């Protein structure tokens, strides 16, 4: 039985990425996933109009 594409991608990420980098990506994803659409739109506007780094804004959400 062959692996699904997502299984292949996960295996590849686990061998090519540092565990810390994977954990940080997971934390950022979880924070984004739980945001409402208006808050997400606000972050996108700040990124585009004000040049704020998106990752930095998400990291700030995580640490609140």
PDB file of N, CA, C, O and CB in Angstrom:
ATOM      1  N   UNK A   1       0.841  -1.183   0.000  1.00  0.00           N
ATOM      2  CA  UNK A   1       0.000   0.000   0.000  1.00  0.00           C
ATOM      3  C   UNK A   1       0.888   1.249   0.000  1.00  0.00           C
ATOM      4  O   UNK A   1       1.819   1.354   0.798  1.00  0.00           O
ATOM      5  CB  UNK A   1      -0.958  -0.003   1.225  1.00  0.00           C
ATOM      6  N   UNK A   2       0.600   2.174  -0.882  1.00  0.00           N
ATOM      7  CA  UNK A   2       1.443   3.358  -0.993  1.00  0.00           C
ATOM      8  C   UNK A   2       1.014   4.438   0.003  1.00  0.00           C
ATOM      9  O   UNK A   2      -0.142   4.506   0.421  1.00  0.00           O
ATOM     10  CB  UNK A   2       1.397   3.909  -2.421  1.00  0.00           C
ATOM     11  N   UNK A   3       1.969   5.261   0.361  1.00  0.00           N
ATOM     12  CA  UNK A   3       1.705   6.358   1.292  1.00  0.00           C
ATOM     13  C   UNK A   3       0.928   7.461   0.581  1.00  0.00           C
ATOM     14  O   UNK A   3       1.076   7.665  -0.624  1.00  0.00           O
ATOM     15  CB  UNK A   3       3.028   6.917   1.879  1.00  0.00           C
ATOM     16  N   UNK A   4       0.100   8.167   1.343  1.00  0.00           N
ATOM     17  CA  UNK A   4      -0.596   9.320   0.789  1.00  0.00           C
ATOM     18  C   UNK A   4       0.421  10.460   0.621  1.00  0.00           C
ATOM     19  O   UNK A   4       1.503  10.436   1.208  1.00  0.00           O
ATOM     20  CB  UNK A   4      -1.795   9.756   1.711  1.00  0.00           C
ATOM     21  N   UNK A   5       0.063  11.419  -0.162  1.00  0.00           N
ATOM     22  CA  UNK A   5       0.946  12.567  -0.400  1.00  0.00           C
ATOM     23  C   UNK A   5       1.270  13.269   0.919  1.00  0.00           C
ATOM     24  O   UNK A   5       2.418  13.649   1.151  1.00  0.00           O
ATOM     25  CB  UNK A   5       0.294  13.562  -1.393  1.00  0.00           C
ATOM     26  N   UNK A   6       0.277  13.441   1.775  1.00  0.00           N
ATOM     27  CA  UNK A   6       0.519  14.127   3.045  1.00  0.00           C
ATOM     28  C   UNK A   6       1.480  13.335   3.924  1.00  0.00           C
ATOM     29  O   UNK A   6       2.313  13.929   4.609  1.00  0.00           O
ATOM     30  CB  UNK A   6      -0.800  14.359   3.786  1.00  0.00           C
ATOM     31  N   UNK A   7       1.383  12.016   3.920  1.00  0.00           N
ATOM     32  CA  UNK A   7       2.307  11.190   4.696  1.00  0.00           C
ATOM     33  C   UNK A   7       3.735  11.349   4.187  1.00  0.00           C
ATOM     34  O   UNK A   7       4.676  11.413   4.977  1.00  0.00           O
ATOM     35  CB  UNK A   7       1.886   9.715   4.638  1.00  0.00           C
ATOM     36  N   UNK A   8       3.892  11.413   2.883  1.00  0.00           N
ATOM     37  CA  UNK A   8       5.215  11.616   2.290  1.00  0.00           C
ATOM     38  C   UNK A   8       5.760  12.984   2.692  1.00  0.00           C
ATOM     39  O   UNK A   8       6.933  13.116   3.041  1.00  0.00           O
ATOM     40  CB  UNK A   8       5.151  11.490   0.745  1.00  0.00           C
ATOM     41  N   UNK A   9       4.898  14.001   2.640  1.00  0.00           N
ATOM     42  CA  UNK A   9       5.332  15.352   2.998  1.00  0.00           C
ATOM     43  C   UNK A   9       5.722  15.444   4.469  1.00  0.00           C
ATOM     44  O   UNK A   9       6.696  16.116   4.809  1.00  0.00           O
ATOM     45  CB  UNK A   9       4.229  16.359   2.689  1.00  0.00           C
ATOM     46  N   UNK A  10       4.974  14.780   5.340  1.00  0.00           N
ATOM     47  CA  UNK A  10       5.303  14.780   6.774  1.00  0.00           C
ATOM     48  C   UNK A  10       6.642  14.093   7.005  1.00  0.00           C
ATOM     49  O   UNK A  10       7.483  14.607   7.743  1.00  0.00           O
ATOM     50  CB  UNK A  10       4.191  14.077   7.595  1.00  0.00           C
ATOM     51  N   UNK A  11       6.845  12.939   6.382  1.00  0.00           N
ATOM     52  CA  UNK A  11       8.112  12.223   6.527  1.00  0.00           C
ATOM     53  C   UNK A  11       9.279  13.064   6.040  1.00  0.00           C
ATOM     54  O   UNK A  11      10.336  13.104   6.670  1.00  0.00           O
ATOM     55  CB  UNK A  11       8.068  10.905   5.764  1.00  0.00           C
ATOM     56  N   UNK A  12       9.081  13.729   4.925  1.00  0.00           N
ATOM     57  CA  UNK A  12      10.130  14.587   4.378  1.00  0.00           C
ATOM     58  C   UNK A  12      10.435  15.740   5.324  1.00  0.00           C
ATOM     59  O   UNK A  12      11.602  16.048   5.567  1.00  0.00           O
ATOM     60  CB  UNK A  12       9.721  15.125   3.001  1.00  0.00           C
ATOM     61  N   UNK A  13       9.408  16.376   5.856  1.00  0.00           N
ATOM     62  CA  UNK A  13       9.622  17.490   6.782  1.00  0.00           C
ATOM     63  C   UNK A  13      10.367  17.027   8.030  1.00  0.00           C
ATOM     64  O   UNK A  13      11.245  17.729   8.532  1.00  0.00           O
ATOM     65  CB  UNK A  13       8.282  18.126   7.175  1.00  0.00           C
ATOM     66  N   UNK A  14      10.016  15.852   8.523  1.00  0.00           N
ATOM     67  CA  UNK A  14      10.652  15.351   9.744  1.00  0.00           C
ATOM     68  C   UNK A  14      12.126  15.017   9.547  1.00  0.00           C
ATOM     69  O   UNK A  14      12.904  15.073  10.499  1.00  0.00           O
ATOM     70  CB  UNK A  14       9.921  14.124  10.237  1.00  0.00           C
ATOM     71  N   UNK A  15      12.511  14.676   8.337  1.00  0.00           N
ATOM     72  CA  UNK A  15      13.921  14.362   8.095  1.00  0.00           C
ATOM     73  C   UNK A  15      14.720  15.596   7.685  1.00  0.00           C
ATOM     74  O   UNK A  15      15.932  15.647   7.896  1.00  0.00           O
ATOM     75  CB  UNK A  15      14.041  13.293   7.021  1.00  0.00           C
ATOM     76  N   UNK A  16      14.052  16.585   7.102  1.00  0.00           N
ATOM     77  CA  UNK A  16      14.770  17.750   6.576  1.00  0.00           C
ATOM     78  C   UNK A  16      14.734  18.966   7.492  1.00  0.00           C
ATOM     79  O   UNK A  16      15.525  19.892   7.311  1.00  0.00           O
ATOM     80  CB  UNK A  16      14.204  18.126   5.249  1.00  0.00           C
ATOM     81  N   UNK A  17      13.839  18.985   8.463  1.00  0.00           N
ATOM     82  CA  UNK A  17      13.674  20.167   9.314  1.00  0.00           C
ATOM     83  C   UNK A  17      14.112  19.894  10.740  1.00  0.00           C
ATOM     84  O   UNK A  17      14.077  18.763  11.225  1.00  0.00           O
ATOM     85  CB  UNK A  17      12.225  20.631   9.302  1.00  0.00           C
ATOM     86  N   UNK A  18      14.520  20.955  11.387  1.00  0.00           N
ATOM     87  CA  UNK A  18      14.870  20.924  12.799  1.00  0.00           C
ATOM     88  C   UNK A  18      13.584  20.798  13.622  1.00  0.00           C
ATOM     89  O   UNK A  18      12.598  21.462  13.304  1.00  0.00           O
ATOM     90  CB  UNK A  18      15.675  22.202  13.204  1.00  0.00           C
ATOM     91  N   UNK A  19      13.563  19.968  14.668  1.00  0.00           N
ATOM     92  CA  UNK A  19      12.347  19.816  15.479  1.00  0.00           C
ATOM     93  C   UNK A  19      11.820  21.138  16.045  1.00  0.00           C
ATOM     94  O   UNK A  19      10.610  21.324  16.166  1.00  0.00           O
ATOM     95  CB  UNK A  19      12.617  18.864  16.618  1.00  0.00           C
ATOM     96  N   UNK A  20      12.725  22.048  16.387  1.00  0.00           N
ATOM     97  CA  UNK A  20      12.301  23.352  16.904  1.00  0.00           C
ATOM     98  C   UNK A  20      11.522  24.122  15.838  1.00  0.00           C
ATOM     99  O   UNK A  20      10.500  24.741  16.134  1.00  0.00           O
ATOM    100  CB  UNK A  20      13.523  24.174  17.372  1.00  0.00           C
ATOM    101  N   UNK A  21      12.010  24.081  14.599  1.00  0.00           N
ATOM    102  CA  UNK A  21      11.346  24.762  13.495  1.00  0.00           C
ATOM    103  C   UNK A  21       9.953  24.163  13.253  1.00  0.00           C
ATOM    104  O   UNK A  21       8.996  24.895  12.999  1.00  0.00           O
ATOM    105  CB  UNK A  21      12.204  24.669  12.215  1.00  0.00           C
ATOM    106  N   UNK A  22       9.845  22.846  13.332  1.00  0.00           N
ATOM    107  CA  UNK A  22       8.553  22.183  13.168  1.00  0.00           C
ATOM    108  C   UNK A  22       7.593  22.570  14.292  1.00  0.00           C
ATOM    109  O   UNK A  22       6.413  22.815  14.043  1.00  0.00           O
ATOM    110  CB  UNK A  22       8.735  20.658  13.128  1.00  0.00           C
ATOM    111  N   UNK A  23       8.089  22.624  15.513  1.00  0.00           N
ATOM    112  CA  UNK A  23       7.243  22.988  16.650  1.00  0.00           C
ATOM    113  C   UNK A  23       6.753  24.426  16.522  1.00  0.00           C
ATOM    114  O   UNK A  23       5.583  24.709  16.784  1.00  0.00           O
ATOM    115  CB  UNK A  23       8.008  22.804  17.969  1.00  0.00           C
ATOM    116  N   UNK A  24       7.632  25.328  16.125  1.00  0.00           N
ATOM    117  CA  UNK A  24       7.243  26.722  15.944  1.00  0.00           C
ATOM    118  C   UNK A  24       6.184  26.848  14.849  1.00  0.00           C
ATOM    119  O   UNK A  24       5.218  27.596  15.003  1.00  0.00           O
ATOM    120  CB  UNK A  24       8.469  27.582  15.603  1.00  0.00           C
ATOM    121  N   UNK A  25       6.360  26.129  13.760  1.00  0.00           N
ATOM    122  CA  UNK A  25       5.373  26.139  12.686  1.00  0.00           C
ATOM    123  C   UNK A  25       4.025  25.621  13.172  1.00  0.00           C
ATOM    124  O   UNK A  25       2.980  26.161  12.809  1.00  0.00           O
ATOM    125  CB  UNK A  25       5.863  25.302  11.508  1.00  0.00           C
ATOM    126  N   UNK A  26       4.049  24.579  13.988  1.00  0.00           N
ATOM    127  CA  UNK A  26       2.811  24.032  14.548  1.00  0.00           C
ATOM    128  C   UNK A  26       2.122  25.053  15.446  1.00  0.00           C
ATOM    129  O   UNK A  26       0.910  25.246  15.347  1.00  0.00           O
ATOM    130  CB  UNK A  26       3.101  22.747  15.338  1.00  0.00           C
ATOM    131  N   UNK A  27       2.887  25.710  16.324  1.00  0.00           N
ATOM    132  CA  UNK A  27       2.299  26.711  17.212  1.00  0.00           C
ATOM    133  C   UNK A  27       1.681  27.860  16.429  1.00  0.00           C
ATOM    134  O   UNK A  27       0.590  28.328  16.755  1.00  0.00           O
ATOM    135  CB  UNK A  27       3.350  27.245  18.173  1.00  0.00           C
ATOM    136  N   UNK A  28       2.385  28.312  15.394  1.00  0.00           N
ATOM    137  CA  UNK A  28       1.852  29.394  14.550  1.00  0.00           C
ATOM    138  C   UNK A  28       0.578  28.949  13.831  1.00  0.00           C
ATOM    139  O   UNK A  28      -0.394  29.701  13.757  1.00  0.00           O
ATOM    140  CB  UNK A  28       2.911  29.846  13.517  1.00  0.00           C
ATOM    141  N   UNK A  29       0.587  27.740  13.310  1.00  0.00           N
ATOM    142  CA  UNK A  29      -0.590  27.218  12.622  1.00  0.00           C
ATOM    143  C   UNK A  29      -1.785  27.149  13.573  1.00  0.00           C
ATOM    144  O   UNK A  29      -2.887  27.558  13.208  1.00  0.00           O
ATOM    145  CB  UNK A  29      -0.295  25.827  12.034  1.00  0.00           C
ATOM    146  N   UNK A  30      -1.581  26.641  14.778  1.00  0.00           N
ATOM    147  CA  UNK A  30      -2.668  26.536  15.742  1.00  0.00           C
ATOM    148  C   UNK A  30      -3.227  27.916  16.088  1.00  0.00           C
ATOM    149  O   UNK A  30      -4.441  28.083  16.209  1.00  0.00           O
ATOM    150  CB  UNK A  30      -2.187  25.825  17.011  1.00  0.00           C
ATOM    151  N   UNK A  31      -2.349  28.900  16.246  1.00  0.00           N
ATOM    152  CA  UNK A  31      -2.810  30.258  16.549  1.00  0.00           C
ATOM    153  C   UNK A  31      -3.644  30.807  15.389  1.00  0.00           C
ATOM    154  O   UNK A  31      -4.699  31.402  15.609  1.00  0.00           O
ATOM    155  CB  UNK A  31      -1.606  31.193  16.836  1.00  0.00           C
ATOM    156  N   UNK A  32      -3.178  30.610  14.171  1.00  0.00           N
ATOM    157  CA  UNK A  32      -3.919  31.090  13.002  1.00  0.00           C
ATOM    158  C   UNK A  32      -5.247  30.362  12.841  1.00  0.00           C
ATOM    159  O   UNK A  32      -6.259  30.974  12.500  1.00  0.00           O
ATOM    160  CB  UNK A  32      -3.082  30.920  11.739  1.00  0.00           C
ATOM    161  N   UNK A  33      -5.241  29.088  13.082  1.00  0.00           N
ATOM    162  CA  UNK A  33      -6.445  28.276  12.901  1.00  0.00           C
ATOM    163  C   UNK A  33      -7.567  28.730  13.835  1.00  0.00           C
ATOM    164  O   UNK A  33      -8.745  28.621  13.498  1.00  0.00           O
ATOM    165  CB  UNK A  33      -6.128  26.795  13.142  1.00  0.00           C
ATOM    166  N   UNK A  34      -7.199  29.231  14.994  1.00  0.00           N
ATOM    167  CA  UNK A  34      -8.188  29.630  15.992  1.00  0.00           C
ATOM    168  C   UNK A  34      -8.644  31.084  15.844  1.00  0.00           C
ATOM    169  O   UNK A  34      -9.563  31.519  16.537  1.00  0.00           O
ATOM    170  CB  UNK A  34      -7.624  29.420  17.371  1.00  0.00           C
ATOM    171  N   UNK A  35      -8.010  31.827  14.952  1.00  0.00           N
ATOM    172  CA  UNK A  35      -8.392  33.226  14.748  1.00  0.00           C
ATOM    173  C   UNK A  35      -9.717  33.326  14.012  1.00  0.00           C
ATOM    174  O   UNK A  35     -10.045  32.492  13.169  1.00  0.00           O
ATOM    175  CB  UNK A  35      -7.304  33.973  13.972  1.00  0.00           C
ATOM    176  N   UNK A  36     -10.463  34.357  14.347  1.00  0.00           N
ATOM    177  CA  UNK A  36     -11.661  34.663  13.579  1.00  0.00           C
ATOM    178  C   UNK A  36     -11.269  35.357  12.279  1.00  0.00           C
ATOM    179  O   UNK A  36     -10.148  35.849  12.153  1.00  0.00           O
ATOM    180  CB  UNK A  36     -12.632  35.543  14.400  1.00  0.00           C
ATOM    181  N   UNK A  37     -12.182  35.400  11.316  1.00  0.00           N
ATOM    182  CA  UNK A  37     -11.853  36.000  10.024  1.00  0.00           C
ATOM    183  C   UNK A  37     -11.511  37.485  10.102  1.00  0.00           C
ATOM    184  O   UNK A  37     -10.680  37.962   9.330  1.00  0.00           O
ATOM    185  CB  UNK A  37     -12.995  35.811   9.084  1.00  0.00           C
ATOM    186  N   UNK A  38     -12.130  38.219  11.011  1.00  0.00           N
ATOM    187  CA  UNK A  38     -11.844  39.651  11.118  1.00  0.00           C
ATOM    188  C   UNK A  38     -10.441  39.904  11.668  1.00  0.00           C
ATOM    189  O   UNK A  38      -9.731  40.788  11.188  1.00  0.00           O
ATOM    190  CB  UNK A  38     -12.883  40.331  12.009  1.00  0.00           C
ATOM    191  N   UNK A  39     -10.049  39.135  12.664  1.00  0.00           N
ATOM    192  CA  UNK A  39      -8.704  39.281  13.233  1.00  0.00           C
ATOM    193  C   UNK A  39      -7.651  38.878  12.200  1.00  0.00           C
ATOM    194  O   UNK A  39      -6.609  39.522  12.083  1.00  0.00           O
ATOM    195  CB  UNK A  39      -8.556  38.422  14.519  1.00  0.00           C
ATOM    196  N   UNK A  40      -7.930  37.812  11.455  1.00  0.00           N
ATOM    197  CA  UNK A  40      -7.003  37.387  10.403  1.00  0.00           C
ATOM    198  C   UNK A  40      -6.866  38.479   9.349  1.00  0.00           C
ATOM    199  O   UNK A  40      -5.758  38.779   8.903  1.00  0.00           O
ATOM    200  CB  UNK A  40      -7.481  36.069   9.751  1.00  0.00           C
ATOM    201  N   UNK A  41      -7.984  39.071   8.953  1.00  0.00           N
ATOM    202  CA  UNK A  41      -7.955  40.161   7.961  1.00  0.00           C
ATOM    203  C   UNK A  41      -7.170  41.360   8.491  1.00  0.00           C
ATOM    204  O   UNK A  41      -6.443  42.017   7.745  1.00  0.00           O
ATOM    205  CB  UNK A  41      -9.392  40.595   7.589  1.00  0.00           C
ATOM    206  N   UNK A  42      -7.326  41.636   9.783  1.00  0.00           N
ATOM    207  CA  UNK A  42      -6.586  42.740  10.402  1.00  0.00           C
ATOM    208  C   UNK A  42      -5.073  42.495  10.330  1.00  0.00           C
ATOM    209  O   UNK A  42      -4.309  43.404  10.006  1.00  0.00           O
ATOM    210  CB  UNK A  42      -7.025  42.924  11.871  1.00  0.00           C
ATOM    211  N   UNK A  43      -4.651  41.275  10.629  1.00  0.00           N
ATOM    212  CA  UNK A  43      -3.230  40.938  10.551  1.00  0.00           C
ATOM    213  C   UNK A  43      -2.715  41.059   9.117  1.00  0.00           C
ATOM    214  O   UNK A  43      -1.612  41.555   8.886  1.00  0.00           O
ATOM    215  CB  UNK A  43      -2.990  39.516  11.080  1.00  0.00           C
ATOM    216  N   UNK A  44      -3.514  40.607   8.164  1.00  0.00           N
ATOM    217  CA  UNK A  44      -3.115  40.717   6.754  1.00  0.00           C
ATOM    218  C   UNK A  44      -2.974  42.178   6.336  1.00  0.00           C
ATOM    219  O   UNK A  44      -2.028  42.539   5.635  1.00  0.00           O
ATOM    220  CB  UNK A  44      -4.140  40.008   5.848  1.00  0.00           C
ATOM    221  N   UNK A  45      -3.916  43.020   6.767  1.00  0.00           N
ATOM    222  CA  UNK A  45      -3.842  44.456   6.443  1.00  0.00           C
ATOM    223  C   UNK A  45      -2.576  45.079   7.026  1.00  0.00           C
ATOM    224  O   UNK A  45      -1.880  45.839   6.353  1.00  0.00           O
ATOM    225  CB  UNK A  45      -5.089  45.199   6.976  1.00  0.00           C
ATOM    226  N   UNK A  46      -2.286  44.747   8.290  1.00  0.00           N
ATOM    227  CA  UNK A  46      -1.080  45.296   8.917  1.00  0.00           C
ATOM    228  C   UNK A  46       0.175  44.846   8.178  1.00  0.00           C
ATOM    229  O   UNK A  46       1.126  45.614   8.035  1.00  0.00           O
ATOM    230  CB  UNK A  46      -1.000  44.873  10.390  1.00  0.00           C
ATOM    231  N   UNK A  47       0.175  43.615   7.714  1.00  0.00           N
ATOM    232  CA  UNK A  47       1.309  43.091   6.963  1.00  0.00           C
ATOM    233  C   UNK A  47       1.465  43.828   5.642  1.00  0.00           C
ATOM    234  O   UNK A  47       2.571  44.226   5.277  1.00  0.00           O
ATOM    235  CB  UNK A  47       1.144  41.589   6.716  1.00  0.00           C
ATOM    236  N   UNK A  48       0.377  44.009   4.934  1.00  0.00           N
ATOM    237  CA  UNK A  48       0.431  44.616   3.602  1.00  0.00           C
ATOM    238  C   UNK A  48       0.615  46.127   3.669  1.00  0.00           C
ATOM    239  O   UNK A  48       1.473  46.678   2.980  1.00  0.00           O
ATOM    240  CB  UNK A  48      -0.835  44.288   2.825  1.00  0.00           C
ATOM    241  N   UNK A  49      -0.176  46.795   4.487  1.00  0.00           N
ATOM    242  CA  UNK A  49      -0.161  48.271   4.515  1.00  0.00           C
ATOM    243  C   UNK A  49       0.967  48.860   5.348  1.00  0.00           C
ATOM    244  O   UNK A  49       1.550  49.884   4.994  1.00  0.00           O
ATOM    245  CB  UNK A  49      -1.470  48.781   5.044  1.00  0.00           C
ATOM    246  N   UNK A  50       1.267  48.190   6.473  1.00  0.00           N
ATOM    247  CA  UNK A  50       2.261  48.750   7.389  1.00  0.00           C
ATOM    248  C   UNK A  50       3.599  48.033   7.328  1.00  0.00           C
ATOM    249  O   UNK A  50       4.579  48.474   7.927  1.00  0.00           O
ATOM    250  CB  UNK A  50       1.740  48.706   8.793  1.00  0.00           C
ATOM    251  N   UNK A  51       3.632  46.928   6.602  1.00  0.00           N
ATOM    252  CA  UNK A  51       4.881  46.190   6.467  1.00  0.00           C
ATOM    253  C   UNK A  51       5.287  45.395   7.693  1.00  0.00           C
ATOM    254  O   UNK A  51       6.441  44.985   7.816  1.00  0.00           O
ATOM    255  CB  UNK A  51       5.962  47.125   6.130  1.00  0.00           C
ATOM    256  N   UNK A  52       4.333  45.170   8.613  1.00  0.00           N
ATOM    257  CA  UNK A  52       4.665  44.377   9.789  1.00  0.00           C
ATOM    258  C   UNK A  52       4.867  42.914   9.378  1.00  0.00           C
ATOM    259  O   UNK A  52       4.132  42.388   8.543  1.00  0.00           O
ATOM    260  CB  UNK A  52       3.552  44.499  10.869  1.00  0.00           C
ATOM    261  N   UNK A  53       5.859  42.275   9.967  1.00  0.00           N
ATOM    262  CA  UNK A  53       6.130  40.862   9.647  1.00  0.00           C
ATOM    263  C   UNK A  53       5.011  39.988  10.193  1.00  0.00           C
ATOM    264  O   UNK A  53       4.676  40.050  11.376  1.00  0.00           O
ATOM    265  CB  UNK A  53       7.502  40.409  10.229  1.00  0.00           C
ATOM    266  N   UNK A  54       4.444  39.182   9.320  1.00  0.00           N
ATOM    267  CA  UNK A  54       3.319  38.323   9.690  1.00  0.00           C
ATOM    268  C   UNK A  54       3.708  37.352  10.797  1.00  0.00           C
ATOM    269  O   UNK A  54       2.968  37.192  11.767  1.00  0.00           O
ATOM    270  CB  UNK A  54       2.813  37.550   8.470  1.00  0.00           C
ATOM    271  N   UNK A  55       4.855  36.708  10.664  1.00  0.00           N
ATOM    272  CA  UNK A  55       5.301  35.753  11.683  1.00  0.00           C
ATOM    273  C   UNK A  55       5.452  36.416  13.046  1.00  0.00           C
ATOM    274  O   UNK A  55       5.113  35.825  14.071  1.00  0.00           O
ATOM    275  CB  UNK A  55       6.624  35.116  11.269  1.00  0.00           C
ATOM    276  N   UNK A  56       5.961  37.643  13.055  1.00  0.00           N
ATOM    277  CA  UNK A  56       6.128  38.343  14.332  1.00  0.00           C
ATOM    278  C   UNK A  56       4.777  38.617  14.999  1.00  0.00           C
ATOM    279  O   UNK A  56       4.647  38.486  16.216  1.00  0.00           O
ATOM    280  CB  UNK A  56       6.884  39.662  14.118  1.00  0.00           C
ATOM    281  N   UNK A  57       3.784  38.993  14.211  1.00  0.00           N
ATOM    282  CA  UNK A  57       2.463  39.237  14.756  1.00  0.00           C
ATOM    283  C   UNK A  57       1.846  37.954  15.318  1.00  0.00           C
ATOM    284  O   UNK A  57       1.198  37.972  16.364  1.00  0.00           O
ATOM    285  CB  UNK A  57       1.557  39.833  13.686  1.00  0.00           C
ATOM    286  N   UNK A  58       2.055  36.849  14.614  1.00  0.00           N
ATOM    287  CA  UNK A  58       1.535  35.567  15.086  1.00  0.00           C
ATOM    288  C   UNK A  58       2.271  35.148  16.359  1.00  0.00           C
ATOM    289  O   UNK A  58       1.650  34.663  17.305  1.00  0.00           O
ATOM    290  CB  UNK A  58       1.678  34.477  13.990  1.00  0.00           C
ATOM    291  N   UNK A  59       3.581  35.333  16.385  1.00  0.00           N
ATOM    292  CA  UNK A  59       4.361  34.999  17.586  1.00  0.00           C
ATOM    293  C   UNK A  59       3.868  35.802  18.787  1.00  0.00           C
ATOM    294  O   UNK A  59       3.831  35.288  19.905  1.00  0.00           O
ATOM    295  CB  UNK A  59       5.865  35.267  17.351  1.00  0.00           C
ATOM    296  N   UNK A  60       3.493  37.044  18.561  1.00  0.00           N
ATOM    297  CA  UNK A  60       2.956  37.874  19.637  1.00  0.00           C
ATOM    298  C   UNK A  60       1.632  37.292  20.155  1.00  0.00           C
ATOM    299  O   UNK A  60       1.381  37.286  21.360  1.00  0.00           O
ATOM    300  CB  UNK A  60       2.752  39.329  19.146  1.00  0.00           C
ATOM    301  N   UNK A  61       0.802  36.810  19.247  1.00  0.00           N
ATOM    302  CA  UNK A  61      -0.452  36.174  19.664  1.00  0.00           C
ATOM    303  C   UNK A  61      -0.187  34.942  20.519  1.00  0.00           C
ATOM    304  O   UNK A  61      -0.872  34.707  21.514  1.00  0.00           O
ATOM    305  CB  UNK A  61      -1.290  35.791  18.441  1.00  0.00           C
ATOM    306  N   UNK A  62       0.804  34.163  20.127  1.00  0.00           N
ATOM    307  CA  UNK A  62       1.124  32.919  20.834  1.00  0.00           C
ATOM    308  C   UNK A  62       1.559  33.209  22.272  1.00  0.00           C
ATOM    309  O   UNK A  62       1.218  32.464  23.191  1.00  0.00           O
ATOM    310  CB  UNK A  62       2.233  32.144  20.088  1.00  0.00           C
ATOM    311  N   UNK A  63       2.304  34.279  22.458  1.00  0.00           N
ATOM    312  CA  UNK A  63       2.891  34.540  23.770  1.00  0.00           C
ATOM    313  C   UNK A  63       1.991  35.351  24.696  1.00  0.00           C
ATOM    314  O   UNK A  63       2.381  35.651  25.824  1.00  0.00           O
ATOM    315  CB  UNK A  63       4.190  35.253  23.601  1.00  0.00           C
ATOM    316  N   UNK A  64       0.812  35.705  24.241  1.00  0.00           N
ATOM    317  CA  UNK A  64      -0.123  36.454  25.103  1.00  0.00           C
ATOM    318  C   UNK A  64      -0.774  35.550  26.107  1.00  0.00           C
ATOM    319  O   UNK A  64      -1.587  36.005  26.911  1.00  0.00           O
ATOM    320  CB  UNK A  64      -1.194  37.148  24.274  1.00  0.00           C
TER     321      UNK A  64
END
